[in-house]
Amino acid sequence: MHFEKLRVEQATLEAFEIGTIAVCVFFAISGYVISNAIDVHYARRPGAFMLNRINRIAPAYLAVVIIALLILPVLLSTYSLVDHSGNQASSVAALSLANAAKNFMAVVPLTNKIAPPEFIFVPFVWAVRTEVMFYVVACLICLLAMLIRSSYGRVGFVFGVLALVAAYVEIATGLFGFPTFRVAPFFVLGAALYYIVKAPNLGNVGLAIAAVVGVVLETLTRSPQHEVLGFDRNLSGQAMLLIATLIVFFLLAKRGPMRSRWDTLGGQLSYPVYLAHSIPLFVCLTMGANVAPSIWWWLAAVLATAVLSFTLVWTIERPFARLRATIRSSSNGDKTIVGAPAF
């Protein structure tokens, strides 16, 4: 959906924010899959869990930032820099060492508040940063469960309730001034669904229902207009599309895992595509797509994203996937959900 601005001046589905919905659904999937991974592999191994999370997030992200740093000087020798929203940006600020350092650290929680980059190479990194925040919380739950000799599920349930309370308060009042709390219901919903599929009980069903309410409230209480791009949101349409997608996800989870090489490839490609498409986007916009959008800019960006993504899979994702498998399998066998992203 981000590439639509390369093809047309006004995207037809812009009001539905399909990309944002996809990210929110991924948060729910992450809650589900991470609960499975900790339950099976990391229940008493918080260090191994966090190490594998770093191995999952950091290598591909750092590679994309380095690629952007290599491309920028060449691009700016001919063109004036345009950001991902189509606005003019400062070339001097983008090429500074301080900006590079801030971009390298942008996946770390709270860095966007402490030291935000002057020019962000991967503007969608907010979702990765939110995911890392969830990993930190999951690691703390795992550690606490180990220390008090309880289970991840029991301690996680308490954290889930607290997260929903914080989300409701933030959605209703903005008291904390911490928007990440608003998306907590997605992670809680995914985790609750995992335990419902594993061993249904009233507590987890109630938690899932409360999380669904939080998901709907979070969607319907967003600003009617996009804060950066200014288009009108179709909030009711977004909520209905989101709930329909989450229902499909739950039905697929209830059916159980399937194995195929396409599932594996899709899991390997998902993160590289998410990161890599930011580079062709700002390159095409800088070269003129913001002034004269056309199908050719769109095709060029899609092709460049495919090349970059497969390159990341072959050079980074697969080697680090093997490393993660080694760390993971040193516990009690490999029983994680097949067809999901490799955690």
N, C-alpha and C positions, 0 to 999 in steps of 0.2 A: 504493500500500500504506500510506503514511502516513495516508491518510484513513480507513482501516479503524477506527481508534479513535474516529472521529466517529459511526460506524454501530453498532458492537457493542463490548461491554466487552472481549472476547477475540477477536482476529483469528484466523481459522482457519488462515491460511497464514503466521502470524507466524514460526513456527520456520524457515521457508525463507528469510526475509529477501529477498524478491524485489527490493526496492529496492536493497539492497546488491549483489546479483548483477548488476542492470542497470548500476549504476555501474562495477563491475569489468569487465563486457563493454565498456562505453564506453571504459574505459582501453585495452583491447586495440584497439578501433576507432581510437582516437586515435593509438596507436603506428603503425598501418597508414597512416592518412590523412596524418598529419604527415610520415611518411617519404616518401610520394608528393609532398606539397606542396614539401618541401625539395628532393627529387630533381629536380622539374620547374621550380620557380620560384625557390627561395631558396638554391641550392647555394653561390653566392658573394655572398649578400646577407643576412647574419645580422641586420643592422639592420632591413631591411624585414620580415624574418620576425618579429622581436620586436615591431615596431610593429603589425603585423597581429594578433598574438596579444593585445596590449593592447586594440586596437580590437574584438576579439571578446569579451573577458572583461569589461572594466571598465564600459562604458556601461550595459548591462542590469543588472549587479550594483549599481552605484551608484544607478540608478533605483529598484530594489526597496528598497534601504535608505532612500532618501528617502521613498518611499511609506509604509514602516513608521513612520518618524519622524512623518509627518503624521497617520497613523491613531491612533497610540498615545495622544496626549493626549485625543482624543475618546473613545476606548474606555475609558480609565482614569478618566474623569469619572463613569462609572457602575459599572464592574466592577473587581474585583481581578484583577490580571494573573496569567495561567497560562501556563507555558512550553509548548514543543512536546511535552514528555513528559507533560503533564497535571498538573505540580506547581506550587504557588504560587511566584511570583517577586516580587522587589522592584520596585515601580513607580518608586521614587526612583532606584535604580541604572539601570533601563532608560531613563529619560528624561534621564540626565546627559549633559553634553557629552563627558565622557571616554568613556562607553559608545558614544556615536554615532561618535566618532573611531575607536575600536577596531573597530567594525563596518565602517566605511568601509575600513579597512586589512586586514580579515580574509582577503582573497584573497591577500595577500602571504605567501610562504613564511616560516615560523618565527614569524610574529606571534602565533600561538596559544600559543606557548611564552613569548614575551617579554611580551606584553600581551593576554591573552585577555579578551574582552568579559564584563561582568557579566551581561548578557542578550543573547544572540545572536539577531539578527533572522532570519538564514538559517542554521539549525543544520546544514544539509547542505553548507555552504560548505567543509567539509573536503575534499570531492571536487574542488571548483574550485581550492582551494589546492594540492592534489596535482597537478592538471593544469597549473597555472602552474609548479610545480617542474619538471615534465617539459619544459615549453616552455623554461625557463632552461637545462636540461641540453642539449636539442636545439640551442639557439642556440650554446652553448659548443662542441658537436660541430661545428656548421657553421663556426664561427669557426676552430677548430683545424684542420679539414680544409683551409680556405682558406690558413691560414698555412703549413702543411707541404706544400701542393700535393698533397693526396690527395683522395679522394672521401668524401662524407658516409657512404656505405655501409661503407667500410672502417674509418673511425674509429668509426662508430657500432657496428660489430661488436665492437670492443675494449671500448667503453663498455658494451655489452650484456653481455659476459662479466663485467666488473667489477660491474655492477649485480646480476647473478644471484648472484655470490659474496657480495655484501653482503646480498642478500635471504636466502640460505640461512643465513648466520651470524645474522642478526637473527631469523629464524624459529626457529632451533634454540636460540639462547642469549639473545636480547634484548640482546646486547652493546652495541649502539650506542644503545639507548633511543630509537630513531627509527622509529616505526611505518611511515612512508612507504616505507622500504626493503622492507617486506613486500609492497607492491603493485607493486614494480618488475617482477616477471615478467610482468604483464599488458601493460605497455608494450613490453617486450622481445619478447613473443610477437607482438604486432601488427606491430612493425617487421620481425621475422624473416619473418612471413607475406607481407609486402609484397614483400620481396626474393625469396622463394621463388616467388611468382606472376610476378615480373618476370624473374628469371633464376635458376632453381634451382641450388643447389650444396650440397655436403655440409656446409660450414660453417654455412650458414643453416638447413639442416634440423636439424643438431645443436643449434644455438642454440634453435630452436623447440621441440625435444623437451625440452631442459633447462628452458625457460621453462614448458612445460606441467607438468613435475614441480614446479616452484616454485609454480605456480598451485594445484595440488592440495594441496601441503603447507601453503600459506598458509591455504587454506580449512579443512583438517582440524585445524589446530593453533589455531584461534580458541578463545576461552573457551567452554565448553559452555553457559554462561548469558550472556545479553546484559548488558553492563556497566552500562547505565543502566536499562533497562526490566525486567530480571530474568527474562525468559522463557527457556525451554530451547531451544537451537538444535538443528536437525536437520543436523548438519555433513555427514554422508555424503550426505544428500539434496541439500544445497546444492552439494556437489562434483559430483554427477552432473548436476544441472540446469545448472550453470555450464559443464561440459565439453560437454554437448549443445548449449548455446547457442553456444559458441565454434566448434563443428563447423559449425553452420548458417552462422555468419558467414564461416568460411573457404570454404565451398562457394559462397556468394553472391559473395565476392570473386573466387574462381576463375572463376566464370561471367562476370564483367565488369560494368561499370557499365550502368545503365539510366537513361533520362531521362524524367521526367514532372513536371508541375507539383505533384503530390502529394508526390513526393520532395523537391522544393525547399521546399514548405511545411512538411513534416515536419522538414527540417533547420533551417529558420528557427524553428520552434516549440520544438524540443527543449530548448534552453538557457533560454528564457523560462519554459517550464512548470516546469522543474526549480527555478528561482529563485522564481517567483511563487507556487507552491503553499504556500510556507511562511507567507505572510501570512494567507490564509483559515484555515489550520490553527490558528495561535495565536489568531486572532480568535474562531473558533468555540469553541475550548477555553475561552477566557476568558469567553465569553458563556454557558457552561453545558454544552457538549457533553461535557466530562469527567465531569460528574455524571450526565447523562441522555442518553447517545448515542442517535441515531436516524437513520433514513434521510434525514430532512429536513436535518439538519446536513451530512450527506455530500453531498446534492444542492446545497445552498447553497455549500459549499466548491468543488465541481466547477465550478459556474457561475461563481463569482467568479474561480477560477483561469483559466478559459477567457477571460473578459473581460480580465483583467490580461495574460494571455499574448498575445492578439491585439493588444492595445494596445501592448505592448512591441515586437511584430513591426513594426507599422505606423509607430511613432514613433521606434524606435531601431534594431532589427535591420536593416531594409531600407536606411535611409540609410547605416548603417555598413558594410553588405555592399557597397554601391556604392563606398564609400571603399576597402575592402579589395581589391575587384576592380581598382580603379585602381592601387593599389600593386603588386598581384600581377602584373598584365598588363604592367607596365613592364619586365618581364624578357623572357621568350621565349615568350609566348603562353599562353593559358589551357587547360591540359591536365589539371587536377586531376580526381579521381574524381567523376563525376556521381552525384547522389543521396546523397552523404555530406554531413555538416554543412559549411557554407561556411567554409573556413579561409583 
